[in-house]
Amino acid sequence: MDDFFEIEREATDQDLLGERRLADKLIAARDDFLANASHDLRSILGGLAVHSDLLFRCAPEGVGGENIRKCVSANRRLVAQMNRLVNDLIDVAAIHVGQLAVVPEQVEVAKLLRETVEAFGQVAAAKGVTLDTELPEVPLHAKLDEGRILQVLANLVSNAIKFTPANGKVSIRLWPSANEIHFSISDTGIGISKDELPGVFKRFRQVRKDRRGLGIGLHIAKGIVEAHGGRMWAESELAAGSTFHFALPVESISRTQGLPPRPSPPTNDP
């Protein structure tokens, strides 16, 4: 009887190994397809952008030309949206295989927050949402991929504005601690339930019932932070708003001597 069970276990192990190999091949084929399709889409979108620019410049004066320019402007916005979608899908694939590219350089960190507020100030004002920041009094420098961290901030701030009703508030904070530099984006929006909060960073997962995206923005944001050696987590309650935190390790920071540290907030980060 023991020999029989041993044979069955070996057969089961072989079946599982075969299924794993097949799954790995399918995932590799999917990633190859995504990379090739994304490259082709970028080429097509580049062609559309070039022809749109040409049409805009060649449009005649008068009402007819003005109508053409309006249509071209709409096409430009659609091309930009498609480019962002393609780039997001490429980022998801890169995160999955641990190959998300970051190119760190010395950056004055408060500058990133000021640029974010400048980019989203009008969007927040149009919705009746107050957007404010709290920055350290002394300049804080870090070795970061500026474009990637701006991408993280843009995702978190745009989400906060989107899910905060009129007369609400979105606050961006930056402070150093002994071992990390902390960012937080808080809102007074609709919040996330405790049951849904653990899945907020999963790819293709939308914990809020909103179908205007693919549910990959937070997944990409966390992947970018982790590619810097940092961590990201969230705190939220229904009808009480949300706070998204991310922290980067002190090894990547060049801090002005004498800058007073600020205590870290409570965290549910595992």
VMD Tcl script that draws the C-alpha trace (Angstrom):
set ca {
  {0.00 0.00 0.00}
  {2.84 2.41 0.85}
  {4.36 1.77 -2.59}
  {1.03 2.61 -4.21}
  {0.78 5.96 -2.40}
  {4.41 6.72 -3.27}
  {3.70 6.10 -6.96}
  {0.58 8.26 -6.77}
  {2.52 11.09 -5.14}
  {5.21 10.93 -7.80}
  {2.59 10.97 -10.55}
  {0.84 13.95 -8.93}
  {4.14 15.80 -8.58}
  {4.92 15.21 -12.24}
  {1.46 16.46 -13.26}
  {1.86 19.61 -11.16}
  {5.33 20.19 -12.59}
  {3.98 19.83 -16.12}
  {1.15 22.27 -15.40}
  {3.62 24.76 -13.95}
  {5.83 24.55 -17.04}
  {2.80 25.05 -19.27}
  {1.67 28.03 -17.20}
  {5.16 29.55 -17.40}
  {5.16 29.12 -21.19}
  {1.73 30.74 -21.49}
  {2.81 33.68 -19.31}
  {6.00 34.13 -21.36}
  {3.97 33.99 -24.59}
  {1.55 36.57 -23.19}
  {4.37 38.93 -22.19}
  {6.03 38.56 -25.60}
  {2.73 39.31 -27.31}
  {2.16 42.34 -25.09}
  {5.65 43.68 -25.80}
  {5.29 43.23 -29.58}
  {1.74 44.60 -29.66}
  {2.76 47.61 -27.57}
  {5.65 48.36 -29.93}
  {3.33 48.21 -32.95}
  {0.71 50.36 -31.21}
  {3.34 52.95 -30.38}
  {4.37 53.10 -34.04}
  {0.76 53.57 -35.15}
  {0.10 56.22 -32.51}
  {3.30 58.01 -33.51}
  {2.08 58.11 -37.11}
  {-1.31 59.45 -36.03}
  {0.38 62.17 -33.96}
  {2.59 63.25 -36.89}
  {-0.33 63.43 -39.31}
  {-2.45 65.28 -36.76}
  {0.27 67.91 -36.37}
  {0.54 68.25 -40.15}
  {-3.22 68.61 -40.55}
  {-3.33 71.21 -37.78}
  {-0.63 73.33 -39.46}
  {-2.16 73.01 -42.93}
  {-5.74 73.80 -41.94}
  {-6.98 76.89 -43.82}
  {-8.09 80.10 -42.17}
  {-11.75 80.66 -41.51}
  {-14.58 78.64 -40.00}
  {-13.76 75.47 -41.92}
  {-10.14 75.52 -40.78}
  {-11.16 76.21 -37.20}
  {-13.44 73.15 -37.23}
  {-10.56 71.06 -38.56}
  {-8.28 72.30 -35.78}
  {-10.89 71.44 -33.14}
  {-11.14 67.89 -34.51}
  {-7.35 67.59 -34.60}
  {-7.13 68.74 -30.97}
  {-9.62 66.04 -30.00}
  {-7.56 63.45 -31.90}
  {-4.42 64.59 -30.07}
  {-6.11 64.01 -26.72}
  {-7.21 60.53 -27.78}
  {-3.69 59.68 -28.99}
  {-2.26 60.88 -25.66}
  {-4.75 58.68 -23.77}
  {-3.83 55.67 -25.88}
  {-0.12 56.31 -25.33}
  {-0.68 56.38 -21.56}
  {-2.64 53.12 -21.75}
  {0.10 51.42 -23.79}
  {2.78 52.66 -21.39}
  {0.75 51.40 -18.41}
  {0.42 47.94 -19.94}
  {4.17 47.85 -20.61}
  {4.81 48.85 -16.99}
  {2.52 46.08 -15.72}
  {4.42 43.49 -17.75}
  {7.79 44.89 -16.57}
  {6.69 44.78 -12.92}
  {5.52 41.19 -13.33}
  {8.99 40.05 -14.42}
  {10.87 42.37 -12.07}
  {12.31 44.54 -14.85}
  {10.69 47.92 -14.30}
  {13.32 50.49 -15.26}
  {14.16 53.37 -12.91}
  {16.97 55.86 -13.52}
  {17.75 57.65 -10.23}
  {19.27 61.11 -10.12}
  {19.66 63.76 -7.43}
  {16.36 65.63 -7.06}
  {15.01 68.38 -4.81}
  {11.98 66.44 -3.57}
  {9.66 69.33 -2.73}
  {9.90 70.35 -6.39}
  {8.03 67.17 -7.35}
  {5.17 68.05 -5.03}
  {5.01 71.61 -6.32}
  {4.84 70.35 -9.90}
  {2.08 67.91 -8.94}
  {0.01 70.64 -7.30}
  {0.53 72.87 -10.33}
  {-0.59 70.07 -12.68}
  {-3.75 69.21 -10.71}
  {-4.63 72.59 -9.17}
  {-7.13 73.54 -11.86}
  {-8.69 70.06 -11.90}
  {-9.24 70.21 -8.15}
  {-10.57 73.78 -8.28}
  {-13.03 72.91 -11.06}
  {-14.48 70.19 -8.82}
  {-14.52 72.41 -5.74}
  {-11.80 70.41 -3.96}
  {-9.07 72.13 -1.94}
  {-5.56 70.91 -2.75}
  {-2.78 71.74 -0.30}
  {0.73 70.66 0.66}
  {2.91 70.48 3.75}
  {6.65 70.55 3.06}
  {9.77 70.54 5.27}
  {11.23 73.98 5.99}
  {14.71 72.95 4.85}
  {15.29 71.61 1.28}
  {15.31 67.83 1.08}
  {17.21 66.03 -1.69}
  {16.94 62.40 -2.74}
  {18.29 60.16 -5.46}
  {15.12 59.25 -7.37}
  {13.77 58.66 -10.85}
  {12.00 62.02 -11.10}
  {9.61 60.99 -13.87}
  {8.62 57.76 -12.12}
  {7.92 59.44 -8.76}
  {5.89 62.11 -10.55}
  {3.95 59.22 -12.10}
  {3.22 57.85 -8.61}
  {2.14 61.24 -7.28}
  {-0.04 61.89 -10.32}
  {-1.85 58.59 -9.87}
  {-2.46 59.09 -6.14}
  {-3.51 62.74 -6.42}
  {-5.80 62.18 -9.43}
  {-7.51 59.29 -7.62}
  {-7.91 61.39 -4.47}
  {-9.53 64.25 -6.42}
  {-11.75 61.87 -8.40}
  {-13.20 60.24 -5.28}
  {-13.53 63.40 -3.18}
  {-16.81 65.34 -3.42}
  {-17.12 69.12 -3.76}
  {-16.00 71.11 -0.71}
  {-13.63 68.26 0.18}
  {-9.89 68.41 0.65}
  {-6.81 66.60 -0.67}
  {-3.57 67.03 1.28}
  {-0.06 66.11 0.16}
  {2.61 65.71 2.84}
  {6.37 65.16 2.75}
  {8.68 64.58 5.73}
  {11.87 62.71 6.67}
  {12.32 60.21 9.49}
  {15.43 58.48 10.78}
  {15.40 55.75 8.11}
  {13.02 56.85 5.38}
  {11.51 59.75 3.52}
  {7.71 59.71 3.66}
  {5.02 60.91 1.27}
  {1.30 60.84 2.01}
  {-1.78 61.82 0.02}
  {-4.95 62.15 2.12}
  {-8.48 62.91 1.02}
  {-11.91 63.44 2.57}
  {-13.57 61.25 -0.03}
  {-15.77 58.17 -0.04}
  {-13.16 55.85 1.49}
  {-12.58 52.12 1.08}
  {-14.04 49.35 3.24}
  {-11.76 47.24 5.45}
  {-12.67 44.15 3.42}
  {-11.60 45.75 0.14}
  {-8.51 47.59 1.40}
  {-6.09 44.59 1.26}
  {-6.71 44.22 -2.50}
  {-6.28 47.86 -3.44}
  {-2.83 47.37 -5.04}
  {-3.66 44.21 -6.99}
  {-3.49 44.55 -10.76}
  {-6.76 44.75 -12.70}
  {-8.58 45.17 -9.38}
  {-10.97 48.06 -8.85}
  {-12.12 48.18 -5.25}
  {-14.25 51.24 -5.91}
  {-17.11 50.70 -8.35}
  {-15.64 52.85 -11.08}
  {-15.11 51.59 -14.63}
  {-13.16 54.51 -16.09}
  {-9.84 52.64 -15.88}
  {-8.29 49.19 -15.96}
  {-7.48 49.03 -12.27}
  {-3.70 49.07 -12.79}
  {-2.70 52.56 -11.66}
  {-2.13 51.72 -7.99}
  {-0.44 48.46 -8.93}
  {2.02 50.37 -11.12}
  {2.55 53.05 -8.45}
  {3.46 50.43 -5.86}
  {5.75 48.69 -8.37}
  {7.59 51.98 -9.00}
  {8.05 52.60 -5.27}
  {9.31 49.05 -4.71}
  {11.71 49.40 -7.65}
  {13.24 52.28 -5.64}
  {13.57 49.94 -2.65}
  {10.61 51.57 -0.90}
  {7.16 50.52 0.28}
  {3.57 51.68 -0.17}
  {0.45 51.16 1.91}
  {-3.01 52.62 2.48}
  {-5.33 53.51 5.33}
  {-9.03 54.12 4.80}
  {-12.55 53.94 6.19}
  {-15.85 54.19 4.36}
  {-17.18 57.76 4.30}
  {-14.10 58.93 6.21}
  {-11.55 59.35 3.41}
  {-8.30 57.59 2.55}
  {-4.59 58.13 3.00}
  {-2.03 56.55 0.71}
  {1.54 56.46 2.00}
  {4.81 55.61 0.37}
  {8.26 55.67 1.88}
  {11.71 55.48 0.32}
  {14.81 54.17 2.12}
  {17.29 56.56 3.66}
  {20.08 55.11 1.48}
  {18.62 57.01 -1.46}
  {18.44 60.29 0.46}
  {20.87 63.17 0.78}
  {19.36 65.19 3.60}
  {20.44 68.66 4.68}
  {22.10 68.30 8.07}
  {20.03 69.57 10.99}
  {16.61 68.97 9.39}
  {14.30 67.88 12.24}
  {12.67 64.48 11.71}
  {8.92 64.11 11.92}
  {7.30 61.03 13.50}
  {5.96 58.44 11.08}
  {2.17 57.93 10.97}
  {0.56 54.65 12.05}
  {0.85 52.04 9.33}
  {-0.96 48.87 8.41}
  {1.82 48.01 5.97}
  {2.79 44.35 6.51}
}
mol new
graphics top color blue
foreach p $ca { graphics top sphere $p radius 0.5 }
foreach p [lrange $ca 0 end-1] q [lrange $ca 1 end] { graphics top cylinder $p $q radius 0.2 }
display resetview
